[in-house]
Amino acid sequence: MNILILGSGGREHAFAYKLSQSKKVNQLFVAPGNAGTSKIATNVAINPVDFKAVKEIVLEKKIRMVVVGPEAPLVEGVHDFFLADDQLKDIPVIGPKKDGALLEGSKDFSKQFMLKHNIPTAQYQSFTNTTLKEGKAFLETLKAPYVLKADGLAAGKGVLILNSLEEAKKELEEMLTNEKFGEASSTVVIEEFLDGIELSVFVLTDGKSYKILPSAKDYKRIGEGDTGLNTGGMGAISPVPFANQDFLDKVEERIVKPTVNGLQKDGIDYRGFIFIGLMNINGNPFVIEYNVRMGDPETEAVLPRIESDLFDLFDGVAHQNLEEKSFSVTNKTATTVMLVSGGYPEAYEKSKEITGFEKIEDSIVFHAGTKIDTDKVVTNGGRVMAITSLGNSIEEALSTTYKNIDNISFEKMNYRKDIGFDLK
């Protein structure tokens, strides 16, 4: 079978890496892909949200399954586009339709969904420009810190956590009146701050049954000790040591089952990933947010631990017989550290040559912001690549990862040297 993966980051390289191991996959295509995916698949230079171009490639390359990496094509309705087209409707898309993608596309929708289906989450209210005064009054009823979330997609930048009430009021006005995050912040969700330890749980569902994938914890801030600006993710650890079986049982009973059942009750035929951002508060799980795809860099730590055939699982999603598919995960720990461009997450330069790949041993290199330039691999983004290793402990896996990072070099390369510091 020929498969098309939409996306260009480390997550998509991890999908390609895992799918390339399946004997049931003939040819892999990645749109647009990166330097890493070009080694194990064929890159196609199209934008994943250009659905007309996606259709042309699907028909030309005889694609029989499409795996969607990022959220934008899902929120914009790529799955619905396929179902509405007579030439595409029988080709399965791994990722929810537009109604299911609202779980990530609208913070207000997802909070209403959680409330409706009794899924534990922070108390909240939503406001628009016409209810700005009420929003400021609601802030006064909360304790610091104050959490403001743009309702729509804001490229991961639409969440503000503020310690000052006056600053929170000012930012609320900036978001609603001055469109700080554009249309994404035409509605703003204000919610109580949940104080606990964060982690992510990933679910793959065919709309009826589900498989719970390995848990992971990522590190968002650029600086060591979790300081500095937020990024797309500087590293990840899987599994999460504090997420023991008792805690994960609570996650399944209180969150996963009500989420999958709630989607069914609401008439949403959801086929794909549900990425549940959680807070562990005194041993009890609360949902921070839903995402409708896998996380990045969590995917680069989660997928290498899955021993099952990933294509087989996706085939189960497509034909709604996921329950029948075997699923196994290694007990080993995976550690992922992201190498980033100097200056990221602010201004950075591209086209820096990357060297040292031939010296890598016992780690997997997942490319993110890279491309081929006259036979050289060069940087092409803020987050350049993820180095993942498996080990019998966090310490063993991290030791391998950092040893291999010493072999990789590009101008102004930056990375955190303390990933997993809080879990050892």
N, C-alpha and C positions, 0 to 999 in steps of 0.2 A: 504493500500500500504506500502511496505517496502522501506525505504530510506537509502542510504549510504551517509554520510558526510565525505569528505576528509579533514584532518587537525587535529591540536592538541591544538590550542590556545583558547583565549577568544572569538574570532570571531566565531569559530566552536561551542563552548559551547552556545553562543547566538543563533546560528542557531538551535541547538538541543532544546534549551529552547522554542523557538518560534514554531518550528515544532511539538513538543510534545503536544502542546495545540490544534492541529488540530484533529478533529474526523475522518478525512480521512486517517490519518497515523496509521498504525498498529505497525510496529517495526522500531526502529531507530538504525542504526549502525554508529559508528564514527571510522575512521581510521587515526591515532592511538588513538586519543582522550586523555583525562586526567581524573583526579580524579573527576572533576565535571560532565563531560559527562557520567561517569560510573553510576551516580545516576539516570539518565533519559534515558539512551541508553546503547547499548552493545558496548564496545570498542573492536576493532580488531587491533592486533599488527602487522600492515604492514605499509610500507613506501608509502605515496601517489604517489610517482613517480615510484614505482614498478608496472607498469601497468599489468604485468602478474599476480601478487598477487591480484591486484584489481579485475581483471576478475574472478579469482577463488572464491573470496568472493561474488561477484555479483551473480554468478551462484549458489553457495552453499546456500546463504541466500535468494535467489529469490528476489533480489533487483529490483525495477521497476523505480527508479530515483536516480541519483547521483548528489549531490550538492558539488561543488568544492570550498573550502575555500581559500587556498593560491594560489599565482601566478605561482609557479614553475610547477605544473602538467599541467596548462593551456598552458604555454609557451612551454613546452615539448610535448604538443599535446595529452593530455588524451581524449579530445573530438573526435579528428580525429581517435584515436585508437579504440574507441567504434564504430564509423561509418564504419570503415574498417573491422570490425569483424562480421560475420554473426550471431553469438550468442548474440552480444551486440547491434547491430545497431539500434534496436527499443527501447532501453532504453535511455530516455532523460538525457542529461548532462546539468546541469545549470552552464554555463560558456562558453566563446567563444572558437571556434576552433583556431588552431595555427595562421592562418592569422589575425584574430581579436586580438589575444593575443599579437601581435607585437606592439600594442598601448602602452603596458607596457614593452614588451621585448626589444624594440629598441627605444631609445630616438630620434634617427635620423628619423626613420620611422614616429613616432608620430608628430614630428615637420613638416615633409614634408606633412603629412596628414592635419594638421592645416592650413598650408600655402595654400594648394590646395583648401581647402573648406572655406577659408576666416574666420577662427576661430581666434579671437583675442588672441595673445600670444606674448612673448618677441621675439625681433629680434635675429637671431642666425646664426651660421655657424658650419659645422661639419668638423673634421680633423682626419687624420690617421698619422701613423709614417712617411709616405712619404711626408706629407704636414705639418710637425711640424713647419718649418720656417714660413709658411703662417699663421699658428695658432698663433704664437707669435706676428706676425705683426697685426693680427686681434685684439688681446688683447690690443694692443697699441691704437686702434681706440675707445676703450670703456672707460667708467668712472668706477672708483671703486664703490662698490665692484664687483669682477669678479666671474662669475658663470661657473664652469666646471662640466659637467655631463658625467659619463661613459655611453656609449650607451646601454650596456646590463644590465642584472640583477646583482646587487652587494650587495645583502642582505641589502638594504636600506642604504648602506654606500658610494655609488658611486657619491654623489653630494658634491662638495666643493664650499664654498663661501669665497673668499679671499679679503682682503683689499689692499694688496700690489701687484703692477704690477710684480715686480721681483719674488715674491713668486708664483704668478699665472703662470708665465712662467716656473718656476722650477717644479711646480706640473703637468703642462701639459706634460712636458718631462717625469716626473716620470710615468704618466699614459700611455703615448703612447710608450715610449721606454723601460721602466723598468717594464711594466705590473703591475702597482701598484694595480689594481683591476682585474688582470688576463685578460682573454679573453674579459671580459665585457668592458674594456677600450681600446680595439684595435681601436675603434673609440670614439672620445670625442666631445661632443656638447658644444660649448662655446656660451653663450647667455647673453644678457643685463640683468642687475639686475632690477627686478620689486619691487618698494618700495610701499607697501600698507599693508592691513590687510588680513591675509590668512584664508581660510575656505575650507570646502569640501562639494561638492554636489554629491549625489549618485543617479544613474539612473538604473532602471531595464527595460530591453528591450527584446522583442521577435524578434527583427530584423525589425519590421514594426512600431509597436506602443511602447509606453513607459510609465512608471510611475516615477515621480520624488519623491524620498524618502526624509525624513527630512534632512535638512542641519546640519552640525556639525563642530566644531572646536576642533582640538586636540592640545596637548602640548607636544612637542618633547624633550625639553631639560631636563636633569636630575635635574637641580637646580632651586630653586625658583626665580621668576623674570625672567624666561626663560634664565638661565645662565648654563654654563657647557656643557658637551658633549651631543650630540644627542643620543636619544634612539629610541626604536620602538614606543614610545608613553607613556606618563605618566598620561594621563587623557583626557576626552573629555566632551564637552557641546553640547546639542542639544535641541532646535534650537539655531541658532546664532542670537543674538539680532539685530546686525547691518544689517543682511540680510533680509531687509523688502520686502514686496511684489513687490515693484517697482524694486528693485535690482534682485529679483528672476525671475521676468518677463524678465529682460534683459538677465539673464543666460539662460532661456529657448529659447528665440528668437535668441540670438547671438551664443550660444554654444551648447545646448542640441539638438535642431532641426537640425542645420547643421552637428552635429556629427552623429546622427542617419541616416540622409539623405545621408551624405557622405559615410558611411559604405555601404549603399544600392547601391549608384552609383558606388562604387568601387567593387561591387560584393562580399562583405564580409557578410555572413549570421551570424550575431552576436546575440547570445542568452545568456544573462546573465547580470552581473552588469557592469556599467561604473562608476568608481570613479574619479570624476573630481576635481583635486586640483586647487583651484582658488586664485587669488589675487584681492581684491577689491581696485581699484585705483580711488579715487575721485568718488565713486559711479558707476564705470564701471568695469565689470568682465573681467579678462584675465586668460587664462589657463596656469598654471605652468607645469602641467603634467597630463597624464591619467594613471589610474591603471585599471586592468581588473577584479577586485574583490572588495569586501568590505574592508574597512580599519579596523585596529585594533589599538586602542580601540574604534574607532568611532562606530563600529557595536554594541558594548555593550550599547551605548547611543541611537542609532537610532532605533534598532529593538524593544525595549520595548515601544517605542512611537507609533508603528504601531498597529492599532486595527484590521486590516484585518487578515484573515487566510493566513499565509505565504505560506502554501502548495498550496492554491488556486492560489496565484500569480505565483508560480513556475510552476504550471500546465498550466497557461496561457502562460508562456514563452515557455514551451515545445510544446504546440499545436498552438502557434502563434495566440491566441485569448485573449491576455493580456488586450486589449482594453475593452473587455466585463466584466472584473473582477472589483468588487467593491474595493475601496481603501480609507481607512480613517486613520487619524492620530490624536492622542490626542493633545490638546493644552498645556498640561503640559510640563514642562522642565525636561529633564533627565541630571543628572550629573554623570560622571564616574571618579573614581580615582583609579589609578593602584598602587598596592602594589608590590614592587620589592625586589630582594635579595640585601643584603649589598655588595657594590662593583660594582654592575651593573651600567653602561654598560660595565665596564671592568671586570676583573676576579672576580668571586663570587663562593661561595660554594653551594652545593645542599644537599638534604636529611635532611632539617631542619623541624622538626615537626610543623604543623600548628594547632592552637587550637582556640576555641571561636566561631565556626560556630553556635552552638546552641543558642547563645545570639543575633544573628542578627534579627532585626525587621524592617520591612518596606523598606528593601533594597534587591537587588538581588546580589548574589555573582557569578560572572562568573570566573571560573578557567581558567588559562592559563598554566603556568609552574608548574603543580602539578602532583603527581601520588600517588597511594595507595601502602603503604609498610607495610606489616603485620598489616592490619586493621587501620593503621594511615595514615592521609593525610600529605604528605611531599612535600617540594619544589623540583622542577625539572627543573628550568629555571631561567632566569634573571627577566622576568616579571612574577610574580607569580599568581596574581588574580586581577580582577577589581570589585570594589564595586559600584553599580549603584542604584540611587534613583530617584524617580519622585516627583515633587513638583509643586506648583503654581507659583514659582519663582525660579531663580537660587539660591538665598540665602536659601530658604526653602529646596530645594533638596540637596544642599551642606551640610547643617546642618545635615540632616539625614544621608548622606553618611559618614561624618566625625565622627558622633556619633557612627556609627556602626564599623568604622575602629578601634576605641578604644577597641572594643571587640575582634578583631583578633590579634593573636600574633604568631610570629616565630622569631628565633634568627636573629639579624641584619636586621630586617624588615625596609624598607625605603619607603617613599612616599612623594609627594609634598603636602604642606599644603596650596597652593595658586592657585589651579586649579580654573579657572573662574575669577581670580583676575582682569583681564583687561576688563571684560564684565559687571560687576555689576554697 
